[in-house]
């Protein structure tokens, strides 16, 4: 039996996490939820400009880079806060 397989259940057990560590993890999750809310708000208020300046223009590497930088953080925060 490998050492990793032996320690895995112990590492996932949350009974050994101190109260201050749990509070820090909770604050981190709340911060990510707040960041996601601000990001969604920013997407809503700038969608008209995005349609005019990006979606209706000719596609190039700049538009793909824009979409990558625009939508990847939203996806990352969505899946990160759903844990």
CNS distance restraints for C-alpha pairs under 8 A (distance, minus, plus):
assign (resid   1 and name CA) (resid   5 and name CA) 6.83 0.50 0.50
assign (resid   1 and name CA) (resid   6 and name CA) 7.13 0.50 0.50
assign (resid   2 and name CA) (resid   6 and name CA) 6.45 0.50 0.50
assign (resid   3 and name CA) (resid   7 and name CA) 6.23 0.50 0.50
assign (resid   4 and name CA) (resid   8 and name CA) 5.96 0.50 0.50
assign (resid   5 and name CA) (resid   9 and name CA) 7.87 0.50 0.50
assign (resid   6 and name CA) (resid  10 and name CA) 7.95 0.50 0.50
assign (resid   7 and name CA) (resid  11 and name CA) 6.16 0.50 0.50
assign (resid   8 and name CA) (resid  12 and name CA) 6.42 0.50 0.50
assign (resid   9 and name CA) (resid  13 and name CA) 6.36 0.50 0.50
assign (resid  17 and name CA) (resid  21 and name CA) 6.34 0.50 0.50
assign (resid  17 and name CA) (resid  22 and name CA) 6.68 0.50 0.50
assign (resid  18 and name CA) (resid  22 and name CA) 6.36 0.50 0.50
assign (resid  19 and name CA) (resid  23 and name CA) 6.20 0.50 0.50
assign (resid  20 and name CA) (resid  24 and name CA) 6.17 0.50 0.50
assign (resid  21 and name CA) (resid  25 and name CA) 6.22 0.50 0.50
assign (resid  22 and name CA) (resid  26 and name CA) 6.15 0.50 0.50
assign (resid  23 and name CA) (resid  27 and name CA) 6.13 0.50 0.50
assign (resid  24 and name CA) (resid  28 and name CA) 6.20 0.50 0.50
assign (resid  25 and name CA) (resid  29 and name CA) 6.28 0.50 0.50
assign (resid  26 and name CA) (resid  30 and name CA) 6.18 0.50 0.50
assign (resid  27 and name CA) (resid  31 and name CA) 6.12 0.50 0.50
assign (resid  28 and name CA) (resid  32 and name CA) 6.35 0.50 0.50
assign (resid  29 and name CA) (resid  33 and name CA) 6.31 0.50 0.50
assign (resid  29 and name CA) (resid  81 and name CA) 6.44 0.50 0.50
assign (resid  30 and name CA) (resid  34 and name CA) 6.21 0.50 0.50
assign (resid  31 and name CA) (resid  35 and name CA) 6.16 0.50 0.50
assign (resid  32 and name CA) (resid  36 and name CA) 6.13 0.50 0.50
assign (resid  32 and name CA) (resid  77 and name CA) 6.63 0.50 0.50
assign (resid  32 and name CA) (resid  80 and name CA) 7.93 0.50 0.50
assign (resid  32 and name CA) (resid  81 and name CA) 6.56 0.50 0.50
assign (resid  33 and name CA) (resid  37 and name CA) 6.23 0.50 0.50
assign (resid  33 and name CA) (resid  77 and name CA) 7.65 0.50 0.50
assign (resid  33 and name CA) (resid  81 and name CA) 6.42 0.50 0.50
assign (resid  34 and name CA) (resid  38 and name CA) 6.32 0.50 0.50
assign (resid  35 and name CA) (resid  39 and name CA) 6.10 0.50 0.50
assign (resid  35 and name CA) (resid  77 and name CA) 7.91 0.50 0.50
assign (resid  36 and name CA) (resid  40 and name CA) 6.11 0.50 0.50
assign (resid  36 and name CA) (resid  74 and name CA) 6.71 0.50 0.50
assign (resid  36 and name CA) (resid  77 and name CA) 6.04 0.50 0.50
assign (resid  36 and name CA) (resid  78 and name CA) 7.08 0.50 0.50
assign (resid  37 and name CA) (resid  41 and name CA) 6.20 0.50 0.50
assign (resid  38 and name CA) (resid  42 and name CA) 6.12 0.50 0.50
assign (resid  39 and name CA) (resid  43 and name CA) 6.19 0.50 0.50
assign (resid  39 and name CA) (resid  74 and name CA) 6.89 0.50 0.50
assign (resid  40 and name CA) (resid  44 and name CA) 6.24 0.50 0.50
assign (resid  40 and name CA) (resid  74 and name CA) 7.63 0.50 0.50
assign (resid  41 and name CA) (resid  45 and name CA) 6.35 0.50 0.50
assign (resid  42 and name CA) (resid  46 and name CA) 6.18 0.50 0.50
assign (resid  43 and name CA) (resid  47 and name CA) 5.83 0.50 0.50
assign (resid  46 and name CA) (resid  50 and name CA) 6.23 0.50 0.50
assign (resid  47 and name CA) (resid  51 and name CA) 6.14 0.50 0.50
assign (resid  48 and name CA) (resid  52 and name CA) 6.35 0.50 0.50
assign (resid  49 and name CA) (resid  53 and name CA) 5.86 0.50 0.50
assign (resid  49 and name CA) (resid  54 and name CA) 7.96 0.50 0.50
assign (resid  50 and name CA) (resid  54 and name CA) 5.32 0.50 0.50
assign (resid  50 and name CA) (resid  55 and name CA) 6.64 0.50 0.50
assign (resid  51 and name CA) (resid  55 and name CA) 4.78 0.50 0.50
assign (resid  51 and name CA) (resid  56 and name CA) 6.25 0.50 0.50
assign (resid  52 and name CA) (resid  56 and name CA) 5.78 0.50 0.50
assign (resid  52 and name CA) (resid  57 and name CA) 7.73 0.50 0.50
assign (resid  53 and name CA) (resid  57 and name CA) 6.56 0.50 0.50
assign (resid  54 and name CA) (resid  63 and name CA) 6.48 0.50 0.50
assign (resid  59 and name CA) (resid  63 and name CA) 5.91 0.50 0.50
assign (resid  59 and name CA) (resid  64 and name CA) 7.48 0.50 0.50
assign (resid  60 and name CA) (resid  64 and name CA) 6.60 0.50 0.50
assign (resid  61 and name CA) (resid  65 and name CA) 6.07 0.50 0.50
assign (resid  62 and name CA) (resid  66 and name CA) 6.05 0.50 0.50
assign (resid  63 and name CA) (resid  67 and name CA) 6.22 0.50 0.50
assign (resid  64 and name CA) (resid  68 and name CA) 6.12 0.50 0.50
assign (resid  65 and name CA) (resid  69 and name CA) 6.14 0.50 0.50
assign (resid  66 and name CA) (resid  70 and name CA) 5.88 0.50 0.50
assign (resid  67 and name CA) (resid  71 and name CA) 5.84 0.50 0.50
assign (resid  67 and name CA) (resid  72 and name CA) 7.86 0.50 0.50
assign (resid  68 and name CA) (resid  72 and name CA) 5.59 0.50 0.50
assign (resid  69 and name CA) (resid  73 and name CA) 7.02 0.50 0.50
assign (resid  70 and name CA) (resid  74 and name CA) 7.51 0.50 0.50
assign (resid  71 and name CA) (resid  75 and name CA) 6.30 0.50 0.50
assign (resid  72 and name CA) (resid  76 and name CA) 6.00 0.50 0.50
assign (resid  73 and name CA) (resid  77 and name CA) 5.98 0.50 0.50
assign (resid  74 and name CA) (resid  78 and name CA) 6.05 0.50 0.50
assign (resid  75 and name CA) (resid  79 and name CA) 6.25 0.50 0.50
assign (resid  76 and name CA) (resid  80 and name CA) 5.88 0.50 0.50
assign (resid  77 and name CA) (resid  81 and name CA) 6.00 0.50 0.50
assign (resid  78 and name CA) (resid  82 and name CA) 6.34 0.50 0.50
assign (resid  79 and name CA) (resid  83 and name CA) 7.04 0.50 0.50
